[in-house]
Amino acid sequence: MADDMPNKHITIRELQRNAADVFDRARHGEAFIVTRRGEIVGRIMPPDPEEEAVEQAIAVGVLDAAVVDALPTTAELPRMREPSPAGTRLGSEAIISLREDEQG
């Protein structure tokens, strides 16, 4: 969502005067670069839908925060994944086969 539109530059003074409006707009997908005397001092970004879903699942008890914290970060994932050797079955195919065996 925020990638679709350019970041709008606002000064700290503008942010102070219009904070509620700026955060409402961020909630709807706009991103802001906050400046002081022409220097970038911060960014206001829209909420990440995936992150919000995880936070909500933790809040209602569907997920355990300790388990989520122990999961690898996105930056760690590429090092964890290795390509499957040629001719091997996909994990999804193996799961389907196991489910069929349980039912059959």
Sequence and secondary structure as in RCSB ss.txt:
>XXXX:A:sequence
MADDMPNKHITIRELQRNAADVFDRARHGEAFIVTRRGEIVGRIMPPDPEEEAVEQAIAVGVLDAAVVDALPTTA
ELPRMREPSPAGTRLGSEAIISLREDEQG
>XXXX:A:secstr
 GGGS  EEEEHHHHHHTHHHHHHHHHTT  EEEEETTEEEEEE    HHHHHHHHHHHTTSS HHHHHHS  TT
THHHH     TT   HHHHHHHHHHHHH 
